[in-house]
Structures are given as structure tokens and as C-alpha cells.
């Protein structure tokens, strides 16, 4: 079978491809385990160099996900699964409304329509977000059935795609699943336009000996999940049975609710004698306003019942990042 990962050259896309190659098989449209012969990592920009951890089964293609014909050309086999990760992120969506609609909505619809056009029922795993929640009536703890009142364009486009996933599945066009993600930590590399970028920066930059400018107050609460369990969660959600998911295909991923101050304290515990860069508080009202609309606690009972993994604390997340990206051989 073939696997397509949109947004595939990004951090999570690369890690997911590596994990699927290690497994060697996924459940195909037949409902049976099938050997993964090819993984296509599709993205808007080509990577700067070779992608470590991948082999000859993986290839990269670049282009515009709002190009319908191009997307149909990617999803070109009946024995196929799609992980749709491509997206304009939260802060970027607030800065450019039209771009967010073109990439997140038109791009998502292209993916769903291309999967619908196959002579099979492909599994499509969509990367959604807890940003689908919000508004003045949002409860302290949000569950899978909490009313969605997103307060960002990013969250609105994710909520719309969740509804499309449910309806395309109801119609028998695809076998869809929406992974409603908390903030992913720790992302290596440089900060991006996501409003939650600081949640990785507060760990990543100090470990690099660099200064982290913190745009929110240390008491800000974030639901987070380490990247290892995000990747494993994607795989397990893909492998979940249709009967186990039922008619609501959007699942809150398990998360750990921590304050930024607790993340900083965890960094100090785990870092030991390492020299750490400074963390400088410099509130950014735009970032604070976006983050304030997000939930701080998730009810992930359905995800746990499906066997999706959860982190036990902040320390193991930081330890994994140091092992994989700080102390790993170049």
C-alpha cells in the first residue's frame, strides 16, 4: 500500500514517516494489514537536505495543496492511506485570513475529494487541534462532545474539516479520523508562526544556550503532549477499528496540563549541569489573546479507551528531546 503524508517534510510528518517505515505495515482499505511499499511526503517547500531515518520507500514531492489536480495526482491508488497534516498555523492564520482559507479549507477539501474518488474507502487521518474550542461558554475541561466555538481562523478551519471528515465517513466515501491535538512539544529547529511556539521555545532555546523571549505569563496553563506520543497516537488512531470510533470521528488526544513555570522547572531538573540560556518575559498581547481562547484541560477518555498514549509528566518529554535532538550524534 501507499501512504501519503501532507505537510510531510515538517517535524511531525518526518517522525511519522520514520515510525511507519519501522512498522512496515498499516491497516489498508481492505481492513487487513498491508505492507507499506511507498510513503510520499508532500509539502509546500522542499527540505534543505536528506531526511534522516527514511529509506528508499520514502520520497518527497512539493507543491500547492490548493491545486486540486496536483492533490488528485498524489492520492492515485486504491490501496492508500492519508495523514493530512498540512496547515497554516494559528498565528499565521490570524495574519493572513485568505491564505488560511486556501490552505486549510480548500487544501483539506482537495484531500478529502481525492480520497473519495478512489475505488476503495481509504483511511484519512486529519490533524485537528484543541483550537476548535473557545468562546465565553467554554467549560474548564473540554471533551469530545463540547460545543465548538473557535476564536481563531485556524480553529474555525479545523472545526469545518472535522465536520467534513465525519460526513464523508457517514457517506462511506472515506474512513476518516480527526486527531484533535494539544500543543506538541518539544519541536526542534526555529520558532514558527504558531501562537503556541513558545511552549517548545522555552525548553529548546535554553538548551541551545540561547535566550528565549517568553510572550506569555509563566502561570499560563497549556495542555501539551510530547512528540513521541503524538506520532504514536497518529498511528494508533489510524489503526483503530471503525466500530470503536463510532459516528464521531474527532478524538481529543491525551494531554498533560502544565503551566509554563512548571515546564521551566522541569527543564532545570532535567538539564542538570548544562549551561542554559536565559528566559526573558516579554508579554505579547497578540499571542496572549490567542492563547487565552484555548482550553486548558482536556477530557481524553475516548482516546485512552482506544489505546492512545499519554505522557506521565514534563520531565520525560524533555528527556526524550535531549536524547533525540540535543545529545544525538550529528
C-alpha positions in Angstrom: 0.0 0.0 0.0 0.9 3.7 -0.3 0.9 6.3 2.4 0.6 10.0 1.7 1.6 12.5 4.4 0.7 16.1 3.6 2.9 18.6 5.5 5.2 15.6 5.3 8.6 17.4 5.5 7.6 19.1 8.7 8.8 17.8 12.1 5.9 15.6 12.9 5.5 14.5 9.3 9.1 13.2 9.2 8.8 11.5 12.5 5.5 9.8 11.5 7.1 8.6 8.2 10.0 7.1 10.1 7.7 5.3 12.5 5.5 3.9 9.7 8.6 2.6 8.0 9.7 0.9 11.2 6.4 -0.8 11.5 6.4 -1.8 7.8 2.6 -2.2 7.6 -0.7 -0.5 8.3 -4.3 -1.5 8.0 -5.3 -0.8 4.4 -8.7 -0.1 2.9 -9.2 -3.8 2.8 -9.4 -3.8 6.6 -6.4 -6.1 6.8 -2.7 -5.3 7.5 -0.9 -4.4 4.3 2.8 -3.8 3.6 3.8 -0.2 3.2 5.6 -0.1 -0.2 5.8 3.7 -0.6 5.5 6.8 1.6 5.0 10.2 -0.2 5.9 13.2 1.9 4.1 16.2 0.3 4.8 19.8 1.3 4.9 23.3 0.1 8.7 23.6 0.4 11.4 21.1 -0.3 13.6 20.1 2.7 17.1 21.6 2.8 18.8 18.2 2.6 18.2 14.5 3.1 15.7 13.4 5.7 17.4 11.2 8.3 15.7 7.9 9.3 14.0 7.3 5.9 14.8 4.8 3.3 14.2 4.2 -0.4 10.4 3.7 0.2 10.1 7.4 1.1 10.0 10.2 -1.5 9.3 13.9 -1.3 7.1 16.0 -3.6 6.5 19.7 -3.3 3.6 21.9 -4.5 0.5 23.8 -3.5 -2.2 21.8 -1.7 -4.9 24.1 -3.0 -4.1 22.8 -6.5 -6.8 20.2 -7.0 -5.3 18.3 -9.9 -2.0 18.1 -8.1 -3.6 16.6 -4.9 -5.6 14.1 -7.0 -2.2 13.0 -8.6 -0.8 12.3 -5.1 -3.7 10.2 -4.0 -3.5 7.9 -7.0 -4.0 4.3 -5.7 -6.9 2.5 -4.2 -4.6 0.8 -1.6 -3.8 4.0 0.1 -3.9 5.8 3.5 -3.6 9.6 4.0 -2.3 11.5 7.0 -3.4 15.1 6.4 -1.1 17.4 8.4 -0.6 20.3 6.1 -1.9 23.6 7.6 -1.4 27.3 8.1 -0.8 27.5 11.8 -2.6 29.6 14.4 -0.6 32.9 14.4 -0.1 32.7 10.6 -3.9 32.2 10.1 -4.6 35.4 12.1 -2.2 37.3 10.0 -3.4 36.1 6.6 -7.1 35.1 6.5 -7.1 34.3 2.8 -4.1 32.0 3.0 -5.6 30.1 5.9 -8.8 29.5 3.9 -6.9 28.5 0.8 -4.6 26.0 2.5 -6.7 24.8 5.4 -10.1 24.7 3.8 -9.5 24.3 0.0 -6.5 22.1 0.7 -8.4 19.9 3.1 -11.4 19.6 0.7 -9.0 18.6 -2.1 -7.5 15.8 0.1 -11.0 14.5 1.0 -12.3 14.7 -2.5 -9.2 12.9 -3.9 -9.7 10.1 -1.3 -13.4 9.9 -2.2 -12.5 9.4 -5.9 -10.8 6.2 -5.2 -12.5 2.8 -5.8 -12.0 2.0 -2.1 -12.6 3.5 1.3 -9.2 4.9 2.3 -8.4 5.8 5.9 -7.8 9.5 6.2 -6.3 10.8 9.5 -6.7 14.6 9.8 -4.6 16.7 12.2 -7.0 18.9 14.0 -6.4 21.0 17.1 -7.9 21.9 20.5 -8.2 25.4 19.0 -11.6 24.2 17.7 -12.8 25.0 21.2 -13.2 28.5 22.7 -15.7 31.2 23.5 -17.2 32.6 26.7 -19.2 29.4 27.4 -16.2 27.0 27.1 -16.0 24.8 30.2 -12.8 24.4 32.1 -12.4 20.9 30.9 -13.5 20.2 27.3 -14.5 16.7 26.0 -15.1 15.3 22.5 -18.7 16.5 22.6 -18.1 20.0 23.9 -19.6 22.7 21.7 -17.0 24.2 19.3 -16.8 27.9 19.2 -13.3 28.6 17.9 -11.9 32.1 18.4 -9.2 31.9 15.6 -9.4 31.4 11.8 -7.1 28.4 12.3 -9.5 26.8 14.8 -12.5 27.6 12.6 -10.9 25.8 9.6 -10.0 22.8 11.7 -13.6 22.6 13.0 -15.0 22.7 9.5 -12.7 19.9 8.4 -13.7 17.8 11.4 -17.3 18.1 10.2 -16.3 17.1 6.7 -14.4 14.1 8.0 -17.5 13.0 9.8 -19.8 13.5 6.9 -17.5 11.9 4.3 -17.2 8.9 6.6 -21.0 8.8 7.1 -21.5 8.7 3.4 -19.0 5.9 3.0 -16.6 8.0 0.9 -13.6 7.6 3.3 -12.9 6.0 6.7 -11.9 9.3 8.4 -10.4 10.1 11.8 -9.6 13.6 13.3 -6.7 13.8 15.7 -7.5 16.8 18.0 -4.1 17.7 19.1 -2.9 19.7 22.2 0.3 21.7 21.9 3.2 19.5 20.6 6.5 19.7 22.5 9.4 19.9 22.0 9.7 20.9 18.4 13.4 21.2 17.2 14.6 23.9 14.9 13.5 27.5 14.8 10.3 29.2 16.1 7.3 29.2 13.7 4.2 31.4 13.5 2.1 29.1 15.7 0.9 31.1 18.8 2.0 28.1 20.9 5.6 28.2 19.5 6.9 29.4 22.9 5.9 26.1 24.5 8.8 24.5 22.6 11.0 27.6 22.7 11.0 27.8 26.5 12.8 24.4 26.5 14.6 24.4 23.1 16.3 27.8 23.2 17.8 27.5 26.8 19.2 24.0 25.9 20.8 25.6 22.8 22.4 28.2 25.1 20.1 30.9 23.5 17.8 33.4 25.0 14.0 32.6 24.9 11.7 35.5 24.8 8.5 34.4 26.6 5.4 36.1 25.2 3.0 34.9 28.0 3.0 34.8 31.7 4.6 31.9 33.5 1.3 30.9 35.1 -0.2 30.3 31.7 -1.6 26.8 31.5 -1.0 24.7 28.4 -2.3 21.2 27.5 0.7 19.5 25.9 1.8 16.1 24.6 5.3 15.0 23.7 6.1 14.5 20.0 6.8 10.8 20.5 3.3 10.2 21.8 1.8 12.5 19.1 3.4 10.3 16.4 2.3 7.0 18.2 -1.2 8.5 18.7 -1.5 9.1 14.9 -0.6 5.5 14.2 -2.9 4.1 16.8 -5.8 6.3 15.7 -5.2 5.1 12.1 -5.4 1.5 13.3 -8.5 2.0 15.5 -11.5 0.0 14.2 -14.4 1.8 12.7 -16.7 0.3 15.3 -14.5 1.6 18.1 -14.7 5.1 16.7 -18.5 5.2 16.0 -20.1 8.2 14.3 -18.0 10.9 15.9 -14.5 10.6 14.3 -12.9 13.5 16.2 -10.8 12.4 19.2 -9.2 14.6 21.9 -5.6 13.3 22.2 -4.5 12.7 25.7 -2.6 15.6 27.2 -0.8 16.9 30.2 -1.9 20.3 31.6 1.0 22.2 32.9 2.0 25.9 33.5 4.9 27.4 31.6 6.5 27.8 35.0 6.3 24.0 35.6 7.9 23.5 32.2 10.7 25.8 33.1 11.2 24.0 36.4 11.2 20.6 34.6 13.9 22.0 32.3 16.1 22.9 35.3 15.6 19.5 36.8 16.5 17.6 33.7 19.3 19.8 32.4 21.5 19.1 35.4 24.8 20.9 35.0 24.1 22.1 31.4 24.6 25.7 30.7 21.1 27.1 29.9 20.2 30.3 28.0 18.1 32.9 29.7 14.3 33.1 29.6 13.1 36.7 29.3 9.5 37.5 30.0 8.2 39.9 27.3 4.4 39.8 27.1 2.9 39.9 23.6 -0.7 40.9 23.8 -1.5 39.3 20.4 -0.1 35.9 21.4 -1.7 36.2 24.9 -5.1 37.0 23.3 -4.9 33.9 21.1 -3.7 31.5 23.8 -6.4 32.8 26.2 -9.1 31.4 23.9 -7.8 27.8 24.1 -8.9 25.2 26.7 -6.5 24.4 29.5 -7.8 20.9 30.3 -9.0 18.0 28.0 -11.2 15.0 28.7 -9.5 12.4 26.6 -11.3 9.3 27.9 -12.2 8.1 24.4 -8.6 8.4 23.2 -7.4 6.4 26.3 -10.0 3.7 25.6 -8.7 3.5 22.1 -5.2 2.9 23.5 -3.7 6.3 22.6 -0.6 7.0 24.7 -0.1 9.9 27.2 2.9 11.4 28.9 3.3 10.9 32.7 5.0 14.2 33.3 7.0 17.1 31.8 10.4 15.5 32.6 10.2 12.5 30.3 9.2 14.9 27.4 12.3 17.0 28.0 14.5 13.9 28.4 13.3 12.5 25.1 14.1 15.8 23.3 17.6 15.8 24.7 18.1 12.2 23.7 16.8 12.7 20.2 18.0 16.2 19.3 20.5 17.6 21.7 22.8 14.7 22.6 22.1 12.7 19.4 25.2 12.3 17.1 25.2 14.8 14.2 
